Amino acid sequence: MAQRTTADERYSRQELAAYFQTLADAFGSDDESISVPVGNKTVRLSPPESVGVSVDVIERSSRLRGDHEQLELEVSWKP
């Protein structure tokens, strides 16, 4: 059974950088498990030494709706 924890947040660029730094510090540690903050919850995960990474960038331009950019990062593994 899959268990999903999701949170949609809005951060300033500085807050987003701090969130990414928290994740980077967790992945960079020698601990076997990491804590990932998701909204008001923290999830413990056990990534191996090597993980898969997918980066997807979408750039849209529309005269009526204006420009829109999107960056999706997906990191996956089998513990």
Secondary structure, DSSP 8 states (H G I E B T S, - for coil): ------------HHHHHHHHHHHHHHHHSS-SSEEEEETTEEEEE---S--EEEEEEEEE--TTT--EEEEEEEEE---
